[in-house]
């Protein structure tokens, strides 16, 4: 394992560990009025996650135009890596952690709409995984997809988001 990969792994483990510690601490402390605060932070995390999920494929569209190894290509690599590591990954972890907490604490675990929402969020997480892989492909100058491909991929998180929001707000079943 390279030193850079080891550093990334340590950072990721520290971030996930910090979230787990906070969640466990709140589980035992359970202060009054916590639910609305957690819901607010969940929404903030979801907004950050979606912003990144909608922006990263757009960066890929522009990155496709750049000559591999060019200054412009190297700039896109930095932008994509920072967006993924500093915004998309942490906000996904927080959104998942708080979402699961809210579902449990709000006694929503038996609600059919929640399970439909979870299915869509899993789909969003799968797209997240693909975006991470494609970020690594661009970083190694191994992109195999066209601008058109990334334009289509760019729409998938938006469609999933619409379904998720409708399920949460309307609770159709």
N, C-alpha and C positions, 0 to 999 in steps of 0.2 A: 504494500500500500504506500502510495507516495505521501510525502509530508502534507501536501495541499489537500489530498483526499482525507487524510487523517484529521486535519484541522476542521474540514467541513463536517466530518462525522461527529467530532467532539462538539462543535457548535450546534448541530442538529439535536444531538442527544441532550445537551444542556437546555436548549429551548423547550424540547418536549418535556424534559424533567421538571423545568420550572412551571410549566402549565399544569402538569400532574400534581405537583406539590400545592399549587394554589387551589386547584379543584378539591383535593383531599382536605386541605385546611378549611375551605368553605363548607365542605360536607360535614365536618365536625363542629364548626363554629355556628353555622346557620343563623346569621343575624336577621332580625326582622327587616322587612323591606328589601331584601336582597334580590328577589325575583325580577322586579322591574329594572334594576341596575344590570343584572346579567343579560336580560333581554336587550337592553340598549347596547351593551358591548357586543352581543351576538350580532345585532344588526350592523354595527360599525364594522365588525370583522367580515361579515358577508359582503358589505359594500366594497371594502378593500379587496377582497378576494375576487369579486366580479369585475372590478375595474381592471385588475391585472389580467384576468382571464380574457377580457375583451381587448385589451391593449397588446398583449404578447403576440397573438396571431397577426395583428396588424403590423407589428415590427417585423415579423417573418416575411410578410408580403413585400415590404421595402427592402429587407435584407436579401431577398431573392435577386433583386436588381443589381446589387453590389458585387463587384468582382472579388472572388475569394482572395484573401490576403491583402486587399486594399485597405487604405485608412478608414474608409467608410464601413467596410465589412467588420473591421476590428472594433469600431465604435459601436456598431449594432451588437456585437458579441458582448461587450461590456454592459450595454443597456439591458439586453435580454437576461444576462446572468443576474444583474442587480435587481431587476424587477422580480424575477423568480425567487431569488433567495431572500430578499429584504421585504417583499410585500406579499407575493402570492403564497409562498409556503407557510410563513407564520400566520397569515390571516386564515388560511384553510384549517390549520391546527386549532386555532382559537375558535373559529366558527363551529367546527365539529365538536370540540370539547364543551363549549357553552350550549350548543344545540342539544346535545345528548343530556346535559344537565337539566336544561329547561324542560325537555320532554319528560324526564323522570320526575322532576320536582313539581311539574304542573299536572301530573297524573294523566298524561296524554298517551302513554304507552299502548293502550288498548284501542286508540282511535285509528280507524282505517286510513283517514287522510294523512296521518303522520307517516304510516308505512309507505304510502305512495310517494310522499315527499322524500323520505329516506332513500327510496329507490332512485329518484331523480338526482338527489345529492350524491349518491354513489356514482351515477353516470357522470356528473360534473367532476367528481374526483378522478374518474378514469380519464376524462379529457385532460385534466390537470397533469396526470401522469404522462400522457402523450406529449403535452406541451413541454414538460421537463425533458423528455427524451429528445424532442426536436431541438430544444435549446442546446443540448449536448452535441447533437449532430451538426448544428451550425457552428458551434465552438470548434469542432474538429474539421470544419469545411467539408462535411459529408452530407449536405442537404440533398434529398432525393425527390423533393416535391416542388410543384409549381406555385406561382402566385395564386392561380385560380384555386388550387387545393386549399391554401391557407385562407383565402377569402371565404370559402365554404365552411371551413372549420371554425372561422371567426363567428359564424352565426349560431353554432350549436350551444355554446354557453348561454346566449341570449334566450334561445328557445327553452332551454331547461329552466332558466331563471323565471320566465313567465309562468311555467307550470308550477314551480315551487311557490311563487308568491300567491298564485290563485289558490292553491291547496291550503296555504297557511291562513289567508285572509277569509276566503269563502267557506272553507271546510265543507266541501260538497258532499261528503259521505263519511 
